[in-house]
Amino acid sequence: MVDYFLRHRAASYLMTVVLLAGGALSFLGMGQLEFPEFTIRNALITTQYPGATPEEVEQEVTSTLEESIQEMSSIKRVSSVSSDGLSQITVELESTVQNEELQQLWDSLRRKVQDAQAALPPGASQSRVNDDFGDVFGFMVNLTGEGYSMPDLADHADFLKRELALVKGVAKVSLSGEHEERIYIEVDRERLRALNIPLSRLQQLLETQNAVADSGHLKQDGRRFRITPTGSAANIEDLRALIVSEGDGELVRLSDIADVSRELAEQPQQLYRDMGRPAISLGISFESGVNVVEVGERLEQRLDELQNRTPLGMELNVVYNQPQVVDDAVSGFWSA
């Protein structure tokens, strides 16, 4: 009887140890997030139509897109706002749509919007579909650089985006604060009229510049050669040298009738500053169910490895580190 009691007690102790060890391992290996995951079933479609009144935007852009979108299933509500030169359409899915179904439905939405592009007026831009409202960034860093232009920062930020997206456990890396460059052409209309060059010709030349087209091929001795035209503008100097005159008369280049300059866009969508300096923000979201502490360690290790590929003078400053917050909270729990 005593032997049976001792064996039973030893088995109970062993079972308790196994359960405690299993519980601890499960706790350490479970997904750890500071903020809970949630599902947002909304998407926003924006289309620019410069120069159009709200009524023209509504009739020529918004209504066309809405008709195509409403052919989808699982749509709960489609609402829109048409303003000067801009169409904004909000699509809300039924609450019964599960998280794993969202990507397929958003892909279907993009196809519907893409199919409707051919029916939009010539001045309308390509519609953009944004369905990323549910992303929660668990790691955010700002890229700054004393003496560097915003395009320089954007180039390196794009490189970091590609590298960090490969880290195990990272779902997506998003950039914010890029200040796009644009080419501005200010035409001297008096000079244009004096040279008898129609404005429509200038517009046609600029629209077709660098357009990709099939130039055909030729066969010789049983071999096939593809004809690749040259003359595209690789930089702003090539664009300034573009010949805009007609016929065999005096050669007139674009720089003779217009000021051509490359400048930052006048109205950027977002501006970021870090310690008073212009910055580009990289927001990193994690895959569902991962241990963010472990993913954070891999991110920090990869950032350290990329330091030697960072141009001198550029800095990466961590703005938010969810893995560190979670690690501190878990450590505090164990200490308590």
C-alpha positions as a Markdown table, in Angstrom:
| # | Residue | x | y | z |
|---|---|---|---|---|
| 1 | Met | 0.0 | 0.0 | 0.0 |
| 2 | Val | 2.8 | 2.4 | 0.9 |
| 3 | Asp | 4.6 | 1.6 | -2.4 |
| 4 | Tyr | 1.4 | 2.2 | -4.3 |
| 5 | Phe | 0.9 | 5.6 | -2.6 |
| 6 | Leu | 4.5 | 6.7 | -3.2 |
| 7 | Arg | 4.3 | 5.6 | -6.9 |
| 8 | His | 1.0 | 7.5 | -7.3 |
| 9 | Arg | 2.4 | 10.6 | -5.6 |
| 10 | Ala | 5.5 | 10.5 | -7.8 |
| 11 | Ala | 3.3 | 10.1 | -10.9 |
| 12 | Ser | 1.3 | 13.2 | -9.8 |
| 13 | Tyr | 4.4 | 15.2 | -9.3 |
| 14 | Leu | 5.7 | 14.2 | -12.7 |
| 15 | Met | 2.4 | 15.1 | -14.4 |
| 16 | Thr | 2.4 | 18.5 | -12.7 |
| 17 | Val | 5.9 | 19.2 | -13.9 |
| 18 | Val | 5.0 | 18.1 | -17.4 |
| 19 | Leu | 1.9 | 20.4 | -17.4 |
| 20 | Leu | 3.9 | 23.3 | -16.1 |
| 21 | Ala | 6.6 | 22.9 | -18.6 |
| 22 | Gly | 4.1 | 22.5 | -21.4 |
| 23 | Gly | 2.2 | 25.6 | -20.3 |
| 24 | Ala | 5.4 | 27.6 | -20.1 |
| 25 | Leu | 6.5 | 26.6 | -23.6 |
| 26 | Ser | 3.1 | 27.2 | -25.0 |
| 27 | Phe | 3.0 | 30.7 | -23.4 |
| 28 | Leu | 6.4 | 31.6 | -24.8 |
| 29 | Gly | 5.6 | 30.3 | -28.2 |
| 30 | Met | 2.2 | 31.8 | -28.7 |
| 31 | Gly | 1.5 | 34.9 | -30.8 |
| 32 | Gln | 2.2 | 38.0 | -28.7 |
| 33 | Leu | 0.7 | 41.3 | -29.7 |
| 34 | Glu | 0.2 | 44.6 | -27.9 |
| 35 | Phe | -2.9 | 45.4 | -30.0 |
| 36 | Pro | -5.5 | 42.8 | -31.0 |
| 37 | Glu | -6.0 | 41.9 | -34.6 |
| 38 | Phe | -9.2 | 43.1 | -36.2 |
| 39 | Thr | -10.9 | 42.9 | -39.5 |
| 40 | Ile | -11.9 | 46.0 | -41.5 |
| 41 | Arg | -14.2 | 45.2 | -44.5 |
| 42 | Asn | -13.9 | 48.6 | -46.2 |
| 43 | Ala | -12.0 | 49.7 | -49.3 |
| 44 | Leu | -11.5 | 53.2 | -50.8 |
| 45 | Ile | -11.3 | 53.8 | -54.6 |
| 46 | Thr | -9.9 | 57.2 | -55.6 |
| 47 | Thr | -9.8 | 58.6 | -59.2 |
| 48 | Gln | -8.4 | 62.0 | -60.1 |
| 49 | Tyr | -10.2 | 64.0 | -62.9 |
| 50 | Pro | -8.3 | 67.3 | -63.0 |
| 51 | Gly | -10.3 | 70.4 | -64.0 |
| 52 | Ala | -13.7 | 68.6 | -63.8 |
| 53 | Thr | -16.6 | 70.0 | -61.7 |
| 54 | Pro | -18.2 | 67.8 | -59.0 |
| 55 | Glu | -21.2 | 67.2 | -61.4 |
| 56 | Glu | -18.8 | 66.1 | -64.2 |
| 57 | Val | -16.9 | 63.8 | -61.8 |
| 58 | Glu | -20.1 | 62.3 | -60.6 |
| 59 | Gln | -21.5 | 61.6 | -64.1 |
| 60 | Glu | -18.4 | 60.6 | -66.0 |
| 61 | Val | -16.3 | 58.8 | -63.4 |
| 62 | Thr | -18.1 | 57.9 | -60.1 |
| 63 | Ser | -21.3 | 56.6 | -61.7 |
| 64 | Thr | -19.3 | 54.4 | -64.2 |
| 65 | Leu | -17.2 | 52.9 | -61.4 |
| 66 | Glu | -20.1 | 52.3 | -59.1 |
| 67 | Glu | -22.1 | 50.4 | -61.8 |
| 68 | Ser | -19.2 | 48.0 | -62.2 |
| 69 | Ile | -18.5 | 47.6 | -58.5 |
| 70 | Gln | -22.2 | 46.8 | -57.7 |
| 71 | Glu | -21.9 | 43.7 | -59.8 |
| 72 | Met | -19.9 | 42.1 | -57.0 |
| 73 | Ser | -21.4 | 39.8 | -54.4 |
| 74 | Ser | -21.1 | 40.3 | -50.6 |
| 75 | Ile | -21.4 | 44.1 | -51.0 |
| 76 | Lys | -23.2 | 45.8 | -48.1 |
| 77 | Arg | -22.9 | 49.4 | -49.1 |
| 78 | Val | -21.3 | 51.6 | -51.8 |
| 79 | Ser | -21.1 | 55.3 | -51.0 |
| 80 | Ser | -19.2 | 58.1 | -52.8 |
| 81 | Val | -18.1 | 61.7 | -52.7 |
| 82 | Ser | -17.5 | 63.6 | -55.9 |
| 83 | Ser | -15.6 | 66.9 | -55.5 |
| 84 | Asp | -13.6 | 69.2 | -57.8 |
| 85 | Gly | -11.3 | 66.9 | -59.8 |
| 86 | Leu | -11.6 | 63.9 | -57.5 |
| 87 | Ser | -13.9 | 60.8 | -57.1 |
| 88 | Gln | -13.8 | 58.8 | -53.8 |
| 89 | Ile | -15.9 | 55.6 | -53.5 |
| 90 | Thr | -16.1 | 53.6 | -50.3 |
| 91 | Val | -17.0 | 50.0 | -50.5 |
| 92 | Glu | -18.2 | 48.1 | -47.4 |
| 93 | Leu | -18.6 | 44.3 | -47.4 |
| 94 | Glu | -21.2 | 42.3 | -45.5 |
| 95 | Ser | -20.3 | 41.6 | -41.8 |
| 96 | Thr | -20.6 | 37.8 | -42.6 |
| 97 | Val | -17.5 | 38.0 | -44.8 |
| 98 | Gln | -14.6 | 36.2 | -43.0 |
| 99 | Asn | -11.1 | 37.4 | -42.8 |
| 100 | Glu | -9.8 | 34.6 | -45.1 |
| 101 | Glu | -12.3 | 35.6 | -47.8 |
| 102 | Leu | -11.2 | 39.3 | -47.9 |
| 103 | Gln | -8.2 | 39.0 | -50.2 |
| 104 | Gln | -10.2 | 37.2 | -52.9 |
| 105 | Leu | -13.0 | 39.8 | -52.7 |
| 106 | Trp | -10.5 | 42.7 | -52.9 |
| 107 | Asp | -8.9 | 41.1 | -55.9 |
| 108 | Ser | -12.3 | 40.8 | -57.5 |
| 109 | Leu | -12.9 | 44.5 | -56.7 |
| 110 | Arg | -9.7 | 45.5 | -58.4 |
| 111 | Arg | -10.7 | 43.5 | -61.5 |
| 112 | Lys | -14.0 | 45.3 | -61.6 |
| 113 | Val | -12.4 | 48.7 | -61.3 |
| 114 | Gln | -9.8 | 47.8 | -63.9 |
| 115 | Asp | -12.5 | 46.7 | -66.3 |
| 116 | Ala | -14.2 | 50.0 | -66.0 |
| 117 | Gln | -11.1 | 52.1 | -66.8 |
| 118 | Ala | -11.8 | 51.9 | -70.5 |
| 119 | Ala | -15.1 | 53.7 | -70.1 |
| 120 | Leu | -13.6 | 56.6 | -68.1 |
| 121 | Pro | -13.0 | 60.0 | -69.9 |
| 122 | Pro | -9.5 | 60.6 | -71.4 |
| 123 | Gly | -8.5 | 63.1 | -68.6 |
| 124 | Ala | -9.2 | 60.7 | -65.7 |
| 125 | Ser | -6.3 | 59.0 | -63.9 |
| 126 | Gln | -5.9 | 55.4 | -63.2 |
| 127 | Ser | -8.2 | 54.5 | -60.2 |
| 128 | Arg | -6.4 | 53.4 | -57.0 |
| 129 | Val | -7.9 | 50.8 | -54.7 |
| 130 | Asn | -6.8 | 51.0 | -51.0 |
| 131 | Asp | -7.9 | 48.1 | -48.8 |
| 132 | Asp | -5.1 | 48.3 | -46.2 |
| 133 | Phe | -7.0 | 50.1 | -43.4 |
| 134 | Gly | -6.7 | 47.1 | -41.1 |
| 135 | Asp | -2.9 | 47.0 | -41.1 |
| 136 | Val | -1.3 | 47.6 | -37.7 |
| 137 | Phe | 2.3 | 48.6 | -37.8 |
| 138 | Gly | 4.3 | 46.8 | -35.1 |
| 139 | Phe | 7.6 | 48.4 | -36.0 |
| 140 | Met | 8.2 | 51.9 | -37.3 |
| 141 | Val | 11.4 | 53.6 | -38.3 |
| 142 | Asn | 12.2 | 57.0 | -39.9 |
| 143 | Leu | 14.9 | 57.5 | -42.5 |
| 144 | Thr | 16.6 | 60.9 | -42.5 |
| 145 | Gly | 19.8 | 62.2 | -44.1 |
| 146 | Glu | 21.5 | 65.5 | -43.7 |
| 147 | Gly | 22.3 | 67.0 | -47.1 |
| 148 | Tyr | 20.3 | 64.4 | -49.0 |
| 149 | Ser | 17.3 | 65.2 | -51.3 |
| 150 | Met | 14.0 | 63.5 | -50.8 |
| 151 | Pro | 14.5 | 61.4 | -54.0 |
| 152 | Asp | 17.8 | 60.1 | -52.5 |
| 153 | Leu | 16.0 | 59.1 | -49.3 |
| 154 | Ala | 13.2 | 57.5 | -51.3 |
| 155 | Asp | 15.7 | 55.4 | -53.2 |
| 156 | His | 17.3 | 54.0 | -50.1 |
| 157 | Ala | 13.9 | 53.6 | -48.3 |
| 158 | Asp | 12.8 | 51.5 | -51.3 |
| 159 | Phe | 15.9 | 49.3 | -50.9 |
| 160 | Leu | 15.2 | 48.9 | -47.2 |
| 161 | Lys | 11.6 | 48.0 | -47.9 |
| 162 | Arg | 12.6 | 45.1 | -50.2 |
| 163 | Glu | 15.2 | 43.8 | -47.8 |
| 164 | Leu | 13.0 | 44.0 | -44.6 |
| 165 | Ala | 10.0 | 42.4 | -46.4 |
| 166 | Leu | 12.1 | 39.2 | -46.6 |
| 167 | Val | 12.5 | 38.9 | -42.9 |
| 168 | Lys | 10.6 | 35.8 | -41.6 |
| 169 | Gly | 7.3 | 36.9 | -39.9 |
| 170 | Val | 7.0 | 40.2 | -41.7 |
| 171 | Ala | 3.8 | 40.6 | -43.6 |
| 172 | Lys | 4.3 | 43.9 | -45.3 |
| 173 | Val | 6.5 | 47.0 | -45.3 |
| 174 | Ser | 4.9 | 50.3 | -46.2 |
| 175 | Leu | 6.5 | 53.7 | -47.0 |
| 176 | Ser | 5.0 | 57.1 | -46.1 |
| 177 | Gly | 6.2 | 60.6 | -46.7 |
| 178 | Glu | 7.8 | 60.2 | -50.1 |
| 179 | His | 7.9 | 63.5 | -51.9 |
| 180 | Glu | 7.6 | 62.7 | -55.6 |
| 181 | Glu | 9.5 | 64.5 | -58.3 |
| 182 | Arg | 7.8 | 65.9 | -61.4 |
| 183 | Ile | 8.9 | 67.5 | -64.6 |
| 184 | Tyr | 7.4 | 70.9 | -65.2 |
| 185 | Ile | 7.3 | 72.4 | -68.7 |
| 186 | Glu | 6.4 | 76.1 | -68.9 |
| 187 | Val | 5.7 | 77.0 | -72.5 |
| 188 | Asp | 6.3 | 80.4 | -74.0 |
| 189 | Arg | 3.1 | 80.8 | -76.0 |
| 190 | Glu | 4.4 | 83.9 | -77.9 |
| 191 | Arg | 7.5 | 82.0 | -79.0 |
| 192 | Leu | 5.3 | 79.1 | -80.0 |
| 193 | Arg | 3.1 | 81.2 | -82.2 |
| 194 | Ala | 6.1 | 83.0 | -83.7 |
| 195 | Leu | 7.5 | 79.7 | -84.8 |
| 196 | Asn | 4.1 | 78.5 | -86.0 |
| 197 | Ile | 4.1 | 75.4 | -83.9 |
| 198 | Pro | 0.6 | 74.2 | -82.8 |
| 199 | Leu | 0.2 | 73.5 | -79.1 |
| 200 | Ser | -1.5 | 70.3 | -80.1 |
| 201 | Arg | 1.7 | 69.0 | -81.7 |
| 202 | Leu | 3.7 | 69.8 | -78.6 |
| 203 | Gln | 1.1 | 67.9 | -76.5 |
| 204 | Gln | 1.2 | 64.9 | -78.8 |
| 205 | Leu | 5.0 | 64.8 | -78.8 |
| 206 | Leu | 5.1 | 64.8 | -75.0 |
| 207 | Glu | 2.4 | 62.2 | -74.7 |
| 208 | Thr | 4.2 | 59.7 | -77.0 |
| 209 | Gln | 7.7 | 60.4 | -75.6 |
| 210 | Asn | 9.2 | 57.1 | -74.2 |
| 211 | Ala | 6.1 | 55.2 | -75.2 |
| 212 | Val | 6.8 | 51.5 | -75.7 |
| 213 | Ala | 5.7 | 50.1 | -79.1 |
| 214 | Asp | 6.5 | 47.1 | -81.2 |
| 215 | Ser | 8.8 | 48.3 | -84.1 |
| 216 | Gly | 8.8 | 44.9 | -85.9 |
| 217 | His | 11.6 | 42.6 | -86.9 |
| 218 | Leu | 13.5 | 41.4 | -89.9 |
| 219 | Lys | 14.8 | 38.1 | -91.1 |
| 220 | Gln | 18.2 | 37.5 | -92.6 |
| 221 | Asp | 20.0 | 34.2 | -93.3 |
| 222 | Gly | 17.3 | 32.3 | -91.3 |
| 223 | Arg | 17.8 | 34.5 | -88.3 |
| 224 | Arg | 15.3 | 36.8 | -86.7 |
| 225 | Phe | 16.3 | 40.3 | -85.5 |
| 226 | Arg | 14.1 | 42.5 | -83.4 |
| 227 | Ile | 14.1 | 46.2 | -84.2 |
| 228 | Thr | 14.5 | 48.4 | -81.2 |
| 229 | Pro | 14.1 | 52.1 | -81.8 |
| 230 | Thr | 16.4 | 54.6 | -80.0 |
| 231 | Gly | 15.9 | 58.3 | -79.1 |
| 232 | Ser | 13.9 | 58.0 | -75.9 |
| 233 | Ala | 14.5 | 60.6 | -73.2 |
| 234 | Ala | 16.6 | 59.1 | -70.4 |
| 235 | Asn | 17.0 | 62.3 | -68.5 |
| 236 | Ile | 15.8 | 65.9 | -68.4 |
| 237 | Glu | 18.6 | 67.0 | -70.8 |
| 238 | Asp | 17.3 | 64.6 | -73.4 |
| 239 | Leu | 13.8 | 66.0 | -72.9 |
| 240 | Arg | 15.1 | 69.6 | -73.4 |
| 241 | Ala | 16.7 | 68.5 | -76.6 |
| 242 | Leu | 13.5 | 67.1 | -78.0 |
| 243 | Ile | 12.8 | 68.4 | -81.6 |
| 244 | Val | 9.4 | 70.0 | -81.8 |
| 245 | Ser | 9.6 | 71.7 | -85.2 |
| 246 | Glu | 8.0 | 70.2 | -88.4 |
| 247 | Gly | 9.4 | 69.8 | -91.9 |
| 248 | Asp | 12.9 | 70.5 | -93.1 |
| 249 | Gly | 13.1 | 74.1 | -91.8 |
| 250 | Glu | 14.9 | 75.4 | -88.8 |
| 251 | Leu | 15.3 | 72.8 | -86.0 |
| 252 | Val | 13.5 | 73.9 | -82.9 |
| 253 | Arg | 14.0 | 72.1 | -79.6 |
| 254 | Leu | 11.8 | 72.0 | -76.6 |
| 255 | Ser | 14.3 | 74.2 | -74.6 |
| 256 | Asp | 13.9 | 76.9 | -77.3 |
| 257 | Ile | 10.2 | 77.4 | -76.5 |
| 258 | Ala | 9.8 | 76.3 | -72.9 |
| 259 | Asp | 11.5 | 76.1 | -69.5 |
| 260 | Val | 11.9 | 72.5 | -68.5 |
| 261 | Ser | 12.7 | 71.7 | -64.8 |
| 262 | Arg | 12.6 | 68.8 | -62.4 |
| 263 | Glu | 11.1 | 69.7 | -59.1 |
| 264 | Leu | 9.3 | 68.2 | -56.1 |
| 265 | Ala | 5.6 | 68.0 | -56.4 |
| 266 | Glu | 3.9 | 71.1 | -55.1 |
| 267 | Gln | 1.3 | 69.3 | -52.9 |
| 268 | Pro | 2.7 | 66.0 | -51.4 |
| 269 | Gln | 0.2 | 63.7 | -49.8 |
| 270 | Gln | 2.1 | 63.4 | -46.6 |
| 271 | Leu | 5.1 | 65.1 | -45.0 |
| 272 | Tyr | 7.2 | 63.5 | -42.2 |
| 273 | Arg | 9.8 | 65.1 | -40.1 |
| 274 | Asp | 12.1 | 63.6 | -37.5 |
| 275 | Met | 13.9 | 65.9 | -35.1 |
| 276 | Gly | 13.1 | 68.8 | -37.5 |
| 277 | Arg | 14.5 | 67.0 | -40.5 |
| 278 | Pro | 12.6 | 65.7 | -43.5 |
| 279 | Ala | 12.0 | 61.9 | -43.2 |
| 280 | Ile | 10.5 | 58.9 | -44.9 |
| 281 | Ser | 8.7 | 56.5 | -42.6 |
| 282 | Leu | 8.8 | 52.7 | -42.9 |
| 283 | Gly | 5.9 | 50.9 | -41.2 |
| 284 | Ile | 6.3 | 47.1 | -40.7 |
| 285 | Ser | 3.3 | 44.9 | -40.1 |
| 286 | Phe | 3.6 | 41.3 | -38.8 |
| 287 | Glu | 2.0 | 38.1 | -40.0 |
| 288 | Ser | -0.9 | 36.7 | -38.1 |
| 289 | Gly | -0.1 | 34.5 | -35.1 |
| 290 | Val | 3.6 | 35.1 | -34.9 |
| 291 | Asn | 5.6 | 35.9 | -31.8 |
| 292 | Val | 6.4 | 39.5 | -32.4 |
| 293 | Val | 9.3 | 39.4 | -29.9 |
| 294 | Glu | 11.2 | 36.9 | -32.1 |
| 295 | Val | 10.3 | 38.8 | -35.3 |
| 296 | Gly | 11.5 | 42.0 | -33.7 |
| 297 | Glu | 14.9 | 40.4 | -32.9 |
| 298 | Arg | 15.2 | 39.3 | -36.5 |
| 299 | Leu | 14.3 | 42.8 | -37.7 |
| 300 | Glu | 16.9 | 44.4 | -35.5 |
| 301 | Gln | 19.5 | 41.9 | -36.6 |
| 302 | Arg | 18.8 | 42.6 | -40.3 |
| 303 | Leu | 18.9 | 46.4 | -39.7 |
| 304 | Asp | 22.3 | 46.0 | -38.1 |
| 305 | Glu | 23.5 | 44.0 | -41.2 |
| 306 | Leu | 22.2 | 46.7 | -43.5 |
| 307 | Gln | 24.1 | 49.5 | -41.8 |
| 308 | Asn | 27.2 | 49.0 | -44.0 |
| 309 | Arg | 25.0 | 49.5 | -47.0 |
| 310 | Thr | 23.5 | 52.8 | -45.7 |
| 311 | Pro | 25.0 | 55.9 | -47.3 |
| 312 | Leu | 27.1 | 58.0 | -45.0 |
| 313 | Gly | 25.0 | 60.7 | -43.3 |
| 314 | Met | 21.7 | 58.7 | -43.5 |
| 315 | Glu | 20.2 | 57.6 | -40.2 |
| 316 | Leu | 17.4 | 55.2 | -39.2 |
| 317 | Asn | 15.6 | 56.2 | -36.0 |
| 318 | Val | 13.2 | 53.7 | -34.4 |
| 319 | Val | 9.9 | 55.5 | -33.7 |
| 320 | Tyr | 7.8 | 52.5 | -32.4 |
| 321 | Asn | 9.0 | 49.1 | -31.3 |
| 322 | Gln | 6.1 | 46.8 | -30.4 |
| 323 | Pro | 8.3 | 43.8 | -29.9 |
| 324 | Gln | 10.2 | 45.6 | -27.1 |
| 325 | Val | 6.9 | 46.7 | -25.5 |
| 326 | Val | 5.5 | 43.2 | -25.6 |
| 327 | Asp | 8.8 | 41.8 | -24.3 |
| 328 | Asp | 8.8 | 44.2 | -21.4 |
| 329 | Ala | 5.2 | 43.4 | -20.6 |
| 330 | Val | 5.9 | 39.6 | -20.6 |
| 331 | Ser | 9.0 | 40.0 | -18.5 |
| 332 | Gly | 7.0 | 42.1 | -16.0 |
| 333 | Phe | 4.4 | 39.3 | -15.9 |
| 334 | Trp | 7.0 | 36.7 | -15.1 |
| 335 | Ser | 8.6 | 38.9 | -12.4 |
| 336 | Ala | 5.2 | 39.5 | -10.7 |
